[in-house]
Amino acid sequence: MSLPALLAADATPSPSPSQTTAPTVPSLQDAQESATNAASWVEQNWSTWLAIGLRVLLILVIAAVLRVVVRRAITKLIDRMSRTAEAVDGTTLGGLLVNAERRRQRSQAIGSVLRSVASFLILGTAALMVLSTFQINLAPLLASAGVAGVAIGFGARNLVTDFLSGVFMILEDQYGVGDTIDAGVASGEVIEVGLRVTKLRGDNGEIWYVRNGEVKRVGNLSQGWSTAGVDVTVRASEDLDRVKATLDAVAEQMSKEEPWNERLWGPVEVLGLDSVLLDSMVVRVSAKTMPGKAVSVERELRWRVKRAFDAADIRIVGGTTAVPEEEIPADPTAALAPPSVYANSESPQAEAASPIPPARPVVR
């Protein structure tokens, strides 16, 4: 090689590192090879994917259909129970105690609980089956869910207690809308029965929110029947036959008039003497009434008995003792005067004739 050629070669700059590491553009052959590999991978796994997708789809379809079928079956069962209760209303005494609102709310609550439980079980099982289809290990997931459930149950034990108590109260039909109950912590008329809280309206119009878990005992005043009892205290000298005849006339007349003929579920009975004292005696009158109507029947019965006794000249005395008419003073205020006023006189007129002189003021 000549000298000019060597000098020209030395003068040529050497390539930089960036120029030596520049990315190479893939050729058409490389793209074809990559596409071939992807197609072969899809061809090898498409059947598995299709099987998994079809399995998941089948699980979801079966779960949805089963959920709809179960919910409809529960709804029909609740409706049939309601129709059976309505049919029994005309033949038994217990059906008369359940009004339409109470039956409707109780049916809705029972149906809601059963439908919720069925949906939770079906959808939860379907979710676990879908996860197992993707070959996911369910043991850690179930263990974590169990620990979380225990923690939530421990922290919300009062809520769980209220919910379970409400479910059993509704299923056992302990009380319903329109019933008058004594729940221990509060009493009044039931206006709403929930799974967690029962609403009561008190005697003064206040609304009590009673948690179902706090109810330890329930006294239902609207189930079965009520008993209206009236004690009539008369003088011991009264004629018992005349007293009984007057009471029987009052009972017969009251049982024929509205609305008392509907509220009375049995005849008004004169049970007889409840107690006998030296100067008075107590006659017991009782009647079986509609639930919750005993107070109104007792008031009406007292009203009628008083008017009938006044017409028959039968004297009603108060308390357990009666004061004879001959011992009643002509001037009622005389018995209220202190004894010291008449200590030195025989009568109020004598005291008026000799009044006590007033005390003289002391002058210093």
SULKA-V690354 format. One record per backbone hydrogen bond with DSSP energy under -1.0 kcal/mol. CO is the residue of the C=O (numbers start at 1). NH is the residue of the N-H. Records with the same first field share a line. If there is no record, write none. Layout:
CO=NH  NH
This chain:
2=6
3=7
4=8
5=9
6=10
7=11
16=20
17=21
27=31
28=32
29=33
30=34
31=35
32=36
33=37
34=38
35=39
36=40
37=41
38=42
39=43
40=44
41=45
42=46
45=49
46=50
47=51
48=52
49=53
50=54
51=55
52=56
53=57
54=58
55=59
56=60
57=61
58=62
59=63
60=64
61=65
62=66
63=67
64=68
65=69
66=70
67=71
68=72
69=73
70=74
71=75
72=76
73=77
74=78
75=79
76=80
77=81
78=82
79=83
80=84
81=85
82=86
83=87
84=88
85=89
88=91  92
94=97
95=98
99=103
100=104
101=105
102=106
103=107
104=108
105=109
106=110
107=111
108=112
109=113
110=114
111=115
112=116
113=117
114=118
115=119
116=120
117=121
118=122
119=123
120=124
121=125
122=126
123=127
124=128
125=129
126=130
127=131
128=132
129=133
130=134
131=136
132=135
138=142
139=143
140=144
141=145
142=146
143=147
144=148
145=149
146=150
147=151
148=152
149=153
150=154
151=155
152=156
156=160
157=161
158=162
159=163
160=164
161=165
162=166
163=167
164=168
165=169
166=170
167=171
168=172
169=174
176=179
179=190
180=221
181=188
182=219
183=185
186=183
188=181
189=201
190=178
192=199
196=212
197=194
198=210
199=191  192
200=208
201=189
202=205
206=202
208=200
210=198
211=214
219=182
226=289
228=287
230=285
232=283
233=317
234=281
235=238
239=243
240=244
241=245
242=246
243=247
244=248
245=249
246=250
247=251
248=252
249=253
250=254
251=255
257=261
259=262  263
260=264
263=290
269=286
272=284
275=282
280=277
281=234
282=274  275
283=232
284=271
285=230
286=269
287=228
288=265
289=226
290=293
293=297
294=298
295=299
296=300
297=301
298=302
299=303
300=304
301=305
302=306
303=307
304=308
305=309
306=310
307=311
308=312
309=314
324=327
325=328
331=334
338=341
347=351
348=352
349=353
350=354
